[in-house]
Amino acid sequence: MALTPASSPLVLAGGLALFSLGLSPLFLLANDVIVGLAPPERAGAAAALSETGAELGGALGIALFGSLGTALYRSTLERLAPTDSSALAAARESLASAVALVKELPAPASAALGSSAREAFMVALHGASAGAAVLTFLLGILLFRVTPNGTLPSKQMTMAPSRNDA
């Protein structure tokens, strides 16, 4: 099933819900491994580091793929939109700006700009999603390559002692 400009928002919401449900066990397992490998007296620090890493990764992902999506939206809209449209600069800002502008334009121009904006948004969404999938795949390969024999580190590994331990 493909996501198209004519798709219901429920299709996108359903896909995101399935995606989240699929990733929940992965995050739970990763956090359990991180906290479980730490000595009991350092488990809180390990959990905090895990949470900080997840938040930083999420923020960087949003920044990276949001920027990619914005660049794709703008370049696709410029390519698809009617060239004589003086409203193109405002429509380039976001899909919401384009939709608001469509309501103000006369019929032929509004239909062309609205269609172009929806198509540009779908190209941007697909491009950002594909970029995230490729990056996830490459990071998975990297993780497998740096982990000896595809196994987890042994429980005997410990974190560096703190000043209080010395």
C-alpha positions in Angstrom: 0.0 0.0 0.0 1.4 3.4 -1.0 0.9 6.7 0.5 -0.4 9.2 -2.1 -1.6 12.7 -2.0 -5.2 11.3 -2.0 -4.5 9.0 0.9 -6.5 9.5 4.1 -4.5 10.9 7.1 -5.6 7.7 8.9 -3.3 5.7 6.6 -0.3 7.7 7.7 -1.4 7.6 11.4 -1.9 3.8 11.1 1.6 3.4 9.5 3.2 5.5 12.2 1.4 3.5 14.9 2.7 0.2 13.5 6.2 1.6 13.2 6.1 2.7 16.8 4.8 -0.7 18.0 7.5 -2.4 16.1 10.3 -0.3 17.5 9.1 -0.4 21.1 10.6 -3.9 21.8 13.9 -2.8 20.2 14.2 0.2 22.5 13.3 -1.8 25.5 15.8 -4.5 24.7 18.6 -1.9 24.0 18.0 -0.1 27.3 17.9 -3.4 29.2 21.3 -4.4 27.7 22.8 -1.0 28.5 21.6 -0.9 32.1 22.3 -4.7 32.6 25.9 -4.4 31.5 26.6 -1.7 34.1 27.6 -2.5 37.6 24.6 -2.1 40.0 26.1 1.1 41.5 26.4 2.7 38.0 23.0 1.6 36.6 21.5 5.0 37.1 24.4 6.7 35.2 24.0 4.1 32.4 20.3 4.7 32.2 20.8 8.4 32.1 23.4 8.0 29.3 21.1 5.8 27.4 18.2 8.3 27.7 20.5 11.2 26.7 21.7 9.3 23.7 18.2 8.5 22.6 17.1 12.1 22.9 20.2 13.4 21.1 19.7 10.8 18.3 16.0 11.7 18.0 16.8 15.4 17.8 19.6 14.9 15.2 17.3 12.6 13.2 14.5 15.2 13.1 17.0 17.9 12.1 18.7 15.8 9.4 15.6 14.3 7.8 13.5 17.4 8.4 16.1 19.4 6.5 16.2 16.8 3.7 12.4 16.8 3.5 12.3 20.6 3.3 14.9 20.7 0.6 13.0 18.0 -1.4 9.7 19.8 -0.9 11.0 23.1 -2.1 13.0 21.8 -5.1 10.0 19.6 -6.2 7.5 22.4 -5.8 9.7 24.7 -7.9 9.8 22.1 -10.6 6.1 21.2 -10.6 4.4 24.5 -9.8 3.3 26.8 -12.6 6.3 29.1 -13.4 4.1 32.2 -13.6 2.9 31.8 -10.0 3.9 34.8 -8.0 2.7 33.0 -4.9 5.4 30.3 -5.3 7.7 32.0 -2.7 5.0 31.8 0.0 4.1 28.2 -1.0 7.7 27.1 -0.7 7.7 27.7 3.1 5.5 24.7 3.9 2.5 22.7 2.8 0.3 24.6 5.3 1.4 27.9 3.7 0.6 26.4 0.2 -2.9 25.2 1.4 -3.7 28.6 2.9 -2.6 30.3 -0.3 -4.7 28.0 -2.5 -7.8 29.2 -0.7 -7.0 32.8 -1.8 -6.1 32.2 -5.5 -8.5 32.1 -8.4 -9.6 28.6 -9.5 -7.1 27.6 -12.2 -4.1 28.8 -10.3 -5.3 27.4 -7.0 -5.9 23.9 -8.5 -2.4 23.8 -10.1 -0.6 25.1 -7.0 -2.6 22.8 -4.6 -1.8 19.7 -6.7 1.8 20.7 -7.1 2.2 21.3 -3.3 0.6 18.0 -2.4 2.8 16.1 -4.9 5.9 17.9 -3.6 5.1 17.0 0.0 4.7 13.4 -0.9 8.0 13.4 -2.8 9.6 15.0 0.3 8.0 12.5 2.7 9.1 9.5 0.6 12.6 10.9 0.1 13.1 11.5 3.9 11.7 8.1 4.7 14.0 6.4 2.2 17.0 8.3 3.6 16.1 7.2 7.1 15.7 3.6 5.9 19.1 3.6 4.2 20.8 5.2 7.2 19.2 2.6 9.5 20.4 -0.2 7.3 23.9 1.1 7.1 24.1 1.6 10.9 22.8 -1.9 11.3 25.6 -3.3 9.1 28.2 -1.1 11.0 26.9 -2.4 14.4 27.1 -6.0 13.2 30.7 -5.5 11.9 32.0 -3.9 15.1 30.4 -6.4 17.4 32.6 -9.6 17.5 30.8 -12.5 16.0 27.5 -10.6 16.2 27.4 -11.2 20.0 26.9 -8.8 22.8 29.9 -7.8 25.1 30.4 -9.9 28.1 28.9 -9.0 31.5 32.5 -8.7 32.8 33.0 -5.4 31.1 32.7 -2.6 33.6 32.5 1.2 33.3 35.4 3.3 34.4 35.5 3.9 38.1 34.3 7.2 39.4 36.3 9.4 41.7 34.3 8.1 44.7 35.3 4.5 43.8 39.1 5.2 44.0 
